[in-house]
Amino acid sequence: MPPLNSLDTWSSRNEWKVEKPKSKCFLIGEGANTEYWYFDSLATRLAKEGKPELIELKPVERTEREKNQSSPRKLLEHAVAVINGRANGGEFIKDTDRVVVVFDVDVFKDDPDGYATLLADFRAARIEVAVTYPSFELYLMLHKRGALEATILPHRQEIEENGHAPGSRRRFIEKLASDELGMNPKTNHHIGDLAANFEIALVAETKLNQNPDLAVGRLTSNVAKTIKGVIEDGAIDL
């Protein structure tokens, strides 16, 4: 098996003709724009490299109405609608396709029981989750080499408390990410360019909690881990 942290060695057999139709992995993000920009860029970059070989990554661009329904519970409902053919053009094929929902856990800071119930509901519906605590900005920062050690870990307490940045109406992690990345992740579509550094994020993420069950109140991201799993599942076995 190729090294888990090397995209260059994953599915490097593009010259093989694949007779089996590609299955699809639908990616549904919480944010109105940020997650879609990122996953659309990542899917495009991976597709150009023939990765995954047997699975097509399909970020779901939500409608204007859906963008205003971004709670994790609403995302679960949207994912179920995709599975049942009531959303995203009825493209989902139950025997082969899968859905991954990406959401922030910060809203459950004071409701761990509610979060546990939600996870159970996702699993009962056979829907995968990729979560971040406090928010997706943490995952984005992992794409900058050295940001974990230089910026994230020194501010662990402030990030986990998820309060507002001093003198600002923005959450601490939002302000920190904007300063570190040189752009506002919520408004700048160039946030998708970070996907070029997926391998950096993949390695850095292993130094955080990657278990969704333990996410509330601690630095957490299993986004890269989840995508890596999809890539490996979609590789051609020699």
Secondary structure, 3 states (H helix, E strand, C coil): CCCCCCHHHCCCCCCCCCCCCCEEEEEEECCCCHHHHHHHHHHHHHHHCCCCCCEEEEECCCCHHHHCCCCHHHHHHHHHHHHCCCCHHHCCCCCCCEEEEEEECHHHCCCHHHHHHHHHHHHHCCCEEEEEECCHHHHHHCCCCCHHHHHHHHHHHHHHHCCECCCCCCEHHHHHHHHHHCCCCCCCHHHHHHHHHHHHHHHHHCCCECCHHHCCCCCEECHHHHHHHHHHHCCCCC
